[in-house]
Amino acid sequence: MTVQFHEDFSGKVVIVTGAGSGIGRATARAFARAGALVLGVGRRKGALAETAAGHPGIVVHPADVCAPDAPAEVIDTATGRWGRLDVLVNSAGATKLMPLAETTADGVAGLFDLNVTAPSMFARAALPHLRRTKGSIVNVSSTYGHRPLPGAAHYAASKAALEQLTRSWALELAADGVRVNALAPGPTESEALAAAGLSETTVEEVKQDEARRIPLGRRGEPGEVAAWIVRLADPATTWLTGQILTIDGGLDLT
Ligand SMILES: NC(=O)c1ccc[n+]([C@@H]2O[C@H](COP(=O)([O-])OP(=O)(O)OC[C@H]3O[C@@H](n4cnc5c(N)ncnc54)[C@H](OP(=O)(O)O)[C@@H]3O)[C@@H](O)[C@H]2O)c1
């Protein structure tokens, strides 16, 4: 599903992490359709190439966002190529089923490395450039960043941390004219459940259960989420900062 507003990102440079699938892929394409020059980041070269196919505005850069040198390398690649950076979208992320009885320190650290530390280090590396362009950061949280998620508490906690970072950075950077917002999607079609190691049968069961619980009666499409990420980043959205926008078919209200 493609949802289009009329944002104009001509001449703007956008980095999207997690661009090889799901919400990140739809976001990279939505920015490119709006005229942006997009650097799409992820680990799988083939998946990134598929994201960019037919979208001349997207250039891809394979990297593990958790690697210590990745943030500087990715930001230097974008600014070296196009001379500026206007938007950072931190979409790379993962979920993990980890009931308390099975919680391990490695499991907690892995989730926080990817969902909290990596977005922090990317934001830090992007900051000097965003100050120059009065650009913006969009963090991809989750409905479960502000509601409990039994059985995957540390995923929810990592997204809660990202939401608090969003609010604190928004205040910290407001004087520089850099806006920081977060998009909190509900259950959305993507590779996330498979990437969490669930079997095909379990994935189907989870999807049906989620669709039943969502007031609008279905899971979301990545394009429906991406449209709002673009809108949060739009330079015309001049007075919005520090906000967490939940797009989840009403799940948050239940
Ligand atoms: N789908 C949902 O229901 C949902 C709901 C709420 C929030 N979210 C959030 O939305 C964001 C996007 O997820 P998605 O649903 O679109 O799932 P997805 O299809 O699994 O996309 C996540 C992307 O992140 C990339 N990634 C993972 N680890 C990485 C790493 N270490 N370095 C670089 N890239 C990495 C993956 O590509 P590689 O494996 O190739 O690196 C993948 O393309 C995540 O932050 C997720 O937590 C999703």
The ligand as a MOL file (V3000), in Angstrom:
LIG
                    3D

  0  0  0     0  0            999 V3000
M  V30 BEGIN CTAB
M  V30 COUNTS 48 52 0 0 0
M  V30 BEGIN ATOM
M  V30 1 N 6.6850 -4.7780 12.1300 0
M  V30 2 C 6.1760 -4.4890 13.2980 0
M  V30 3 O 5.1570 -5.0610 13.6880 0
M  V30 4 C 6.7970 -3.4220 14.1530 0
M  V30 5 C 6.0210 -2.8840 15.1770 0
M  V30 6 C 6.5810 -1.8940 15.9750 0
M  V30 7 C 7.8710 -1.4710 15.7480 0
M  V30 8 N 8.6030 -2.0130 14.7540 0 CHG=1
M  V30 9 C 9.9690 -1.5120 14.5610 0
M  V30 10 O 10.1010 -1.0860 13.2220 0
M  V30 11 C 11.4780 -1.1430 12.8390 0
M  V30 12 C 11.5780 -1.8500 11.5100 0
M  V30 13 O 11.2400 -3.2110 11.6650 0
M  V30 14 P 10.3690 -4.0210 10.6060 0
M  V30 15 O 9.0980 -4.3290 11.2310 0
M  V30 16 O 10.3670 -3.3250 9.3030 0 CHG=-1
M  V30 17 O 11.1740 -5.4010 10.5820 0
M  V30 18 P 12.2010 -6.0100 9.5450 0
M  V30 19 O 11.5190 -6.2650 8.2470 0
M  V30 20 O 12.8210 -7.1620 10.2610 0
M  V30 21 O 13.2410 -4.8320 9.3340 0
M  V30 22 C 14.3260 -4.5790 10.2030 0
M  V30 23 C 15.5310 -4.2600 9.3430 0
M  V30 24 O 16.6130 -3.9250 10.1840 0
M  V30 25 C 17.7840 -4.4800 9.6430 0
M  V30 26 N 18.7300 -4.7780 10.7170 0
M  V30 27 C 18.5500 -5.6120 11.7750 0
M  V30 28 N 19.6740 -5.6720 12.5060 0
M  V30 29 C 20.5750 -4.8560 11.8830 0
M  V30 30 C 21.9160 -4.5190 12.1370 0
M  V30 31 N 22.5760 -5.0080 13.1980 0
M  V30 32 N 22.5520 -3.6750 11.2930 0
M  V30 33 C 21.9030 -3.1690 10.2150 0
M  V30 34 N 20.6250 -3.4410 9.9240 0
M  V30 35 C 19.9710 -4.2940 10.7550 0
M  V30 36 C 17.3450 -5.7820 8.9500 0
M  V30 37 O 18.1510 -6.0530 7.7990 0
M  V30 38 P 19.4390 -7.0160 7.8430 0
M  V30 39 O 19.0150 -8.2420 8.5840 0
M  V30 40 O 19.7540 -7.2230 6.4060 0
M  V30 41 O 20.4980 -6.2320 8.5500 0
M  V30 42 C 15.9360 -5.4480 8.4820 0
M  V30 43 O 15.8910 -5.0850 7.1240 0
M  V30 44 C 12.1980 -1.8780 13.9920 0
M  V30 45 O 12.8560 -0.9350 14.7900 0
M  V30 46 C 11.0630 -2.5340 14.7360 0
M  V30 47 O 11.3670 -2.7610 16.0950 0
M  V30 48 C 8.0880 -2.9880 13.9440 0
M  V30 END ATOM
M  V30 BEGIN BOND
M  V30 1 1 1 2
M  V30 2 2 2 3
M  V30 3 1 2 4
M  V30 4 1 4 5
M  V30 5 2 4 48
M  V30 6 2 5 6
M  V30 7 1 6 7
M  V30 8 2 7 8
M  V30 9 1 8 9
M  V30 10 1 8 48
M  V30 11 1 9 10
M  V30 12 1 9 46
M  V30 13 1 10 11
M  V30 14 1 11 12
M  V30 15 1 11 44
M  V30 16 1 12 13
M  V30 17 1 13 14
M  V30 18 2 14 15
M  V30 19 1 14 16
M  V30 20 1 14 17
M  V30 21 1 17 18
M  V30 22 2 18 19
M  V30 23 1 18 20
M  V30 24 1 18 21
M  V30 25 1 21 22
M  V30 26 1 22 23
M  V30 27 1 23 24
M  V30 28 1 23 42
M  V30 29 1 24 25
M  V30 30 1 25 26
M  V30 31 1 25 36
M  V30 32 1 26 27
M  V30 33 1 26 35
M  V30 34 2 27 28
M  V30 35 1 28 29
M  V30 36 1 29 30
M  V30 37 2 29 35
M  V30 38 1 30 31
M  V30 39 2 30 32
M  V30 40 1 32 33
M  V30 41 2 33 34
M  V30 42 1 34 35
M  V30 43 1 36 37
M  V30 44 1 36 42
M  V30 45 1 37 38
M  V30 46 2 38 39
M  V30 47 1 38 40
M  V30 48 1 38 41
M  V30 49 1 42 43
M  V30 50 1 44 45
M  V30 51 1 44 46
M  V30 52 1 46 47
M  V30 END BOND
M  V30 END CTAB
M  END
